């Protein structure tokens, strides 16, 4: 009869291997881009056999998609008082960029200008997660939703990718006080 602890150990090892591969992939894709990153290099960084990349992710593209997959878990903005909506949206997005999904979001944003797969992934996140949340919050038109998203992406680019010192040095409260009113104006046009 098989040892029952072996199955649990195997599952834990598989989880650790997947996590190590994801972490190594994020670092490689962020520093070298999709085209220059190799499965062998990612596996080497993770300390595993390259065949495990194929086993767990199917391909380099599958690994990239897994490494950049993000569920923002956006709240229901309809519950927010209308006068605070711009600030709450900025607070929420700061939380996402600086939280557990930050690394994936930063990788996507840094890659989107040169990697079609990253641009597609960003567009998918926008269409499936950001647009519905902001629409429900009361943006007055498609243009407003696009402008709100571009404001948030611009802030993220300056703060997390380009790392412009004057933006990086701002506290989250300062970012909210600067960007919140801009979003509030867009939302208040309705």
C-alpha positions as CSV (number, residue, x, y, z in Angstrom):
1,X,0.0,0.0,0.0
2,X,1.4,3.5,-0.9
3,X,2.6,5.7,1.8
4,X,-0.2,8.4,2.3
5,X,2.4,11.1,3.1
6,X,4.1,10.6,-0.2
7,X,1.1,12.0,-2.1
8,X,1.0,15.1,0.0
9,X,4.8,15.6,-0.3
10,X,4.5,15.3,-4.1
11,X,1.8,17.9,-4.2
12,X,3.8,20.2,-2.0
13,X,6.9,19.7,-4.2
14,X,4.9,20.4,-7.3
15,X,3.5,23.6,-5.8
16,X,7.0,24.7,-4.8
17,X,8.4,23.9,-8.2
18,X,5.6,25.8,-9.9
19,X,6.2,28.8,-7.6
20,X,9.9,28.7,-8.2
21,X,9.4,28.6,-12.0
22,X,6.9,31.4,-11.8
23,X,9.3,33.6,-9.8
24,X,12.2,32.8,-12.1
25,X,10.1,33.5,-15.1
26,X,8.9,36.9,-13.9
27,X,12.5,37.9,-13.2
28,X,13.7,36.7,-16.6
29,X,10.8,38.1,-18.6
30,X,11.1,41.4,-16.8
31,X,14.9,41.7,-17.4
32,X,15.2,40.1,-20.9
33,X,11.7,40.2,-22.4
34,X,9.8,37.3,-23.9
35,X,11.9,36.7,-27.0
36,X,15.2,36.6,-25.3
37,X,14.1,34.5,-22.3
38,X,14.7,30.7,-22.7
39,X,13.0,27.8,-21.0
40,X,16.4,26.5,-20.1
41,X,17.4,29.8,-18.4
42,X,14.2,30.0,-16.4
43,X,14.5,26.3,-15.3
44,X,18.2,26.9,-14.4
45,X,17.2,29.9,-12.2
46,X,14.6,27.9,-10.5
47,X,17.0,24.9,-10.0
48,X,14.8,22.4,-11.9
49,X,14.9,20.4,-15.1
50,X,13.7,22.3,-18.2
51,X,11.2,19.5,-18.9
52,X,9.2,20.6,-15.8
53,X,8.4,23.9,-17.6
54,X,6.7,21.9,-20.3
55,X,5.1,19.6,-17.8
56,X,3.5,22.4,-15.8
57,X,3.0,25.1,-18.4
58,X,3.1,23.4,-21.8
59,X,5.3,25.9,-23.5
60,X,7.3,29.1,-23.0
61,X,4.1,31.0,-24.0
62,X,2.1,29.1,-21.4
63,X,4.7,30.0,-18.8
64,X,4.6,33.6,-19.8
65,X,0.8,33.7,-19.6
66,X,0.8,32.1,-16.2
67,X,3.5,34.5,-14.9
68,X,1.5,37.5,-16.1
69,X,-2.0,36.2,-15.1
70,X,-3.6,38.6,-12.7
71,X,-7.0,38.7,-11.0
72,X,-7.2,42.2,-9.6
73,X,-10.1,41.4,-7.2
74,X,-11.6,44.8,-7.7
75,X,-14.2,45.8,-5.2
76,X,-17.7,46.9,-6.1
77,X,-17.2,50.6,-6.6
78,X,-20.9,51.2,-6.6
79,X,-20.8,51.0,-2.8
80,X,-18.4,54.0,-2.6
81,X,-19.8,57.5,-1.9
82,X,-19.8,59.4,-5.2
83,X,-17.5,62.2,-3.9
84,X,-14.8,59.7,-2.8
85,X,-14.9,57.6,-5.9
86,X,-11.8,59.0,-7.6
87,X,-9.7,58.7,-4.5
88,X,-10.9,55.1,-3.8
89,X,-10.1,54.0,-7.4
90,X,-6.6,55.3,-7.0
91,X,-6.2,53.7,-3.6
92,X,-7.4,50.4,-5.0
93,X,-5.0,50.4,-7.9
94,X,-2.1,51.5,-5.7
95,X,-2.9,48.5,-3.5
96,X,-2.9,46.2,-6.5
97,X,0.4,47.5,-7.9
98,X,2.1,47.3,-4.5
99,X,0.5,44.1,-3.4
100,X,0.9,40.4,-4.3
101,X,0.0,41.0,-8.0
102,X,2.4,44.0,-8.3
103,X,5.3,41.9,-9.8
104,X,3.0,40.5,-12.6
105,X,1.5,43.9,-13.3
106,X,4.9,45.6,-13.5
107,X,6.2,42.8,-15.8
108,X,3.1,43.3,-18.1
109,X,3.4,47.0,-18.2
110,X,7.1,47.0,-18.8
111,X,6.7,44.5,-21.6
112,X,3.5,45.8,-23.2
113,X,5.2,48.3,-25.5
114,X,7.5,45.7,-27.1
115,X,5.8,42.4,-26.6
116,X,2.4,41.7,-28.4
117,X,1.6,39.0,-25.8
118,X,1.9,41.5,-23.0
119,X,-0.1,44.1,-24.7
120,X,-2.9,41.5,-25.4
121,X,-2.8,40.5,-21.7
122,X,-3.1,44.1,-20.5
123,X,-6.0,44.6,-22.9
124,X,-7.7,41.5,-21.6
125,X,-7.3,42.6,-18.0
126,X,-8.7,46.0,-18.9
127,X,-11.6,44.6,-20.8
128,X,-12.5,41.9,-18.3
129,X,-11.8,43.5,-15.0
130,X,-11.1,47.2,-15.1
131,X,-13.7,48.4,-17.6
132,X,-16.7,46.7,-15.9
133,X,-15.6,48.0,-12.5
134,X,-15.2,51.6,-13.6
135,X,-18.3,51.4,-15.8
136,X,-20.3,50.3,-12.8
137,X,-18.8,53.1,-10.8
138,X,-20.4,55.7,-13.1
139,X,-17.9,56.7,-15.8
140,X,-20.0,58.7,-18.3
141,X,-18.7,57.2,-21.6
142,X,-16.3,54.8,-23.1
143,X,-13.8,57.7,-23.5
144,X,-13.9,58.4,-19.8
145,X,-13.1,54.8,-19.0
146,X,-10.2,54.9,-21.4
147,X,-8.9,58.2,-19.9
148,X,-9.3,56.8,-16.4
149,X,-7.3,53.7,-17.3
150,X,-4.6,55.8,-19.1
151,X,-4.2,58.0,-16.1
152,X,-3.8,54.9,-13.8
153,X,-1.4,53.2,-16.3
154,X,0.6,56.5,-16.7
155,X,1.0,56.7,-12.9
156,X,2.0,53.1,-12.7
157,X,4.5,53.5,-15.6
158,X,6.2,56.5,-13.9
159,X,6.2,54.9,-10.4
160,X,6.9,51.2,-11.0
161,X,8.5,50.8,-14.4
162,X,10.5,54.0,-15.1
163,X,10.9,54.6,-11.4
164,X,10.9,58.4,-11.7
165,X,12.3,59.5,-8.3
166,X,9.8,62.3,-7.7
167,X,6.9,59.9,-8.3
168,X,8.5,56.9,-6.5
169,X,9.2,59.1,-3.4
170,X,5.5,60.0,-3.0
171,X,3.6,58.3,-0.3
172,X,0.5,56.4,-1.3
173,X,-1.5,59.2,0.4
174,X,0.2,61.8,-1.7
175,X,-0.4,59.8,-4.9
176,X,-4.1,59.6,-4.0
177,X,-4.3,63.3,-3.3
178,X,-2.7,64.1,-6.7
179,X,-4.4,61.6,-8.9
180,X,-7.7,61.1,-7.1
181,X,-9.1,64.6,-8.1
182,X,-8.3,64.0,-11.8
183,X,-10.2,60.8,-11.8
184,X,-13.0,62.4,-9.8
185,X,-13.4,65.1,-12.4
186,X,-13.8,62.4,-15.1
187,X,-16.4,60.6,-13.1
188,X,-18.3,63.7,-12.2
189,X,-19.0,64.7,-15.8
190,X,-22.1,62.5,-15.7
